[in-house]
């Protein structure tokens, strides 16, 4: 029981921290779920929490979403994410680019995650230096390209949220529109993931503890509600800085194999 309550607190904190940047909930929750069940079940359990939390965020801030961006960016991202996931399923056993150890744990990035991490880092560095200010990234073509790129590498690496937020941050959206748009796109992508997981879950339903998932869902929903309550009190510049820092942290973590 104490472990289950800890999972709820972790879900609450992760949901609150990632409410504004639009990604990271799954990354933070997966290791915790892995303490309760095998890794493949932990991935599916995390997807359930991520999906329910995304739907709740949709209800809270979906009305602020930019419908044009949702369609022009989201549809290519959803299709590309499915293609990336299919490519991943057909790849042979992926070795790590390099390995390093910390205590009894071994870490190391795959080629896909290392590349996505490098791409994120480059984008953050260029943006911080205002190098991207002169590059047009808002037109229909840019949105489609961004959706295809983030969706494909998200499906390939499992980290679709970070690249999505990196591109959406360049669309000149308000803080409410940025969060609402990302929430709708993320929820739609989760639907396709859960369809795949559902087949496996039916075969192993007796192996999946429901209480930890329920507690995590409740914790994540409370975290999202608290984030929404403070949304109007947070300045847009603070949201931009938070997204930039979160992207940089994610970039380094992916390049060294921590996620």
Number of C-alpha atoms within 10 A of each C-alpha: 8 7 12 18 14 16 23 23 19 20 32 24 20 22 33 22 19 20 25 24 26 25 28 21 25 23 18 18 25 19 15 18 22 16 12 17 15 12 14 11 22 21 19 21 29 24 21 22 25 26 23 17 28 28 19 20 23 22 13 17 20 22 14 17 23 19 16 12 24 20 16 19 27 28 19 21 32 26 17 22 28 19 19 23 19 14 13 18 11 9 9 7 8 11 11 15 15 12 13 12 9 7 6 5 7 11 14 21 23 18 16 20 26 23 17 24 29 18 14 24 21 14 21 21 14 13 15 13 10 11 11 15 12 7 8 11 18 16 12 13 13 16 25 20 18 24 28 24 20 30 32 25 24 27 24 24 23 19 23 24 22 23 25 25 21 21 20 23 20 16 16 11 17 15 23 19 20 26 28 27 29 29 28 25 23 24 20 17 21 19 14 14 19 16 10 11 17 13 10 13 16 9 9 11 12 9 11 17 13 11 11 20 22 16 20 29 25 19 26 29 24 21 24 26 20 15 20 19 11 9 18 11 8 12 10 15 10 12 19 15 13 16 22 23 14 19 24 21 14 23 27 17 17 25 24 19 21 13 22
